[in-house]
Amino acid sequence: MHMPSITELAQTPLAAQDLQLFAAAVYRQAGVPPADAELAADALVQADLWGHQSHGLLRLGWYYARLRSGAMKGRTHVLTATDAGAIAVLDGNDGVGPVVAQQATQEAVRRARLHGVGIVSVRNSNHFGTCMYFTRMGAQQDCAMLMMSNGGPNMAPWGGLQKKIGTNPWSVAVPAGRHAPMVMDIANSGVARGKIYLADNRHEPIPPHWAVDAQGNPTTDPKEALKGFILPMAGHKGYAIGVMVDVMSGVLSGSGFQDQVHGPYDPVNRSRAGHFIMALDIAAFQPVSEFHARMESYIASLRSVPVAVGHDKVYYPGEIEAEADQRHRGAGLLLPADTLAGLERVGQQAGVRWRDFVRPA
């Protein structure tokens, strides 16, 4: 029987469900309980399904290395450090990032049901993937959601030449009636660091406005960019937003901030990442059915404008991801050869034959 090469597999759409089963098996081998392993694997594959491969299975090897070293604990024990009505502070105890984030999201929604607003601050967590994975959870429960997180530094303060600020993403999500939730999920850098890793995996140059090298010169070489600094979006404005996300996520929670935080690329140091999550119960503002109708009207108004040359349609935030998810679930996922090679390596390390899980979509 012919065993396809990595190059051949990179040209073959693969079934997302099988890739998730493989990732979950790797997590279990690292001591993550089955339910938590399934969640962490789903968070990765879902990013690929949305078209955000920078936050997908590309990262599995990094997370596995952190689990093996003990920097991230396989068994997650989230403790309540502060319980103050609408507000809670949770300690993730270095647990698995998506597991901590899901519990924090659920807690914010629960408190919003009781008080109209639920705010959860998280300390000592880990990188959890995309913010929108969790803000969409709350939106699907008829809450308006805000989530932000700090990360390991890869941006210099405006005018400086030393890494101090992470890309520090944030997301806002709301339900949208008969449509998929409206979601914003952005980093405060011009691009997420994972996209530079992805360009490196694909052996592609990066745009000159994404990053500078270690001397502060613009570069299109992803390898030089990773040695240097990612540039903030919108210049000094992105820098300022990144700083405030760090304050709200790290300083306010009692977690790490600036270069006290270590990202998923670091295999041995505690992350000390912090998060800030706010849930607003829409029913406290107006009847939920009325909000859904207003959102449908809002989206219809966006779509009513003439379509510009070079565009197929007007999208609302989150719609591109929703369409990509539907398309990829049916057609399968095409992953770069370097990402597939990385999955093969982590499978060997974990004692999981990844090719036993892989089949064409």
ABEGO torsion letter per residue (X at the ends): XBBBBAAAAAABBBBAAAAAAAAAAAAAAAGBBAAAAAAAAAAAAAAAAAGBAAABAAAAAAAAAAAAAGABBABBBBBBABBBEABBBBBAGGBBAAAAAAAAAAAAAAAAAAAGBBBBBBBGBBBAEBAAAAAAAAAAAGBBBBBBBBBBBABBBBGBABBABBAGBBBBBBBAEABBBBBBBBBABABBAAAAAAAAAAGBBBBAAABBBAAGBBBABAAAAAABBBBBBGEAAAAAAAAAAAAAAAAAAGBBBEAABBBAABAABBAGBBBBBBBBBAAAABBAAAAAAAAAAAAAAAAABBBBBGBABBBBBGAAAAAAAAAAAAAEBBBBAAAAAAAAAAAAAAGBBAAAABBBX
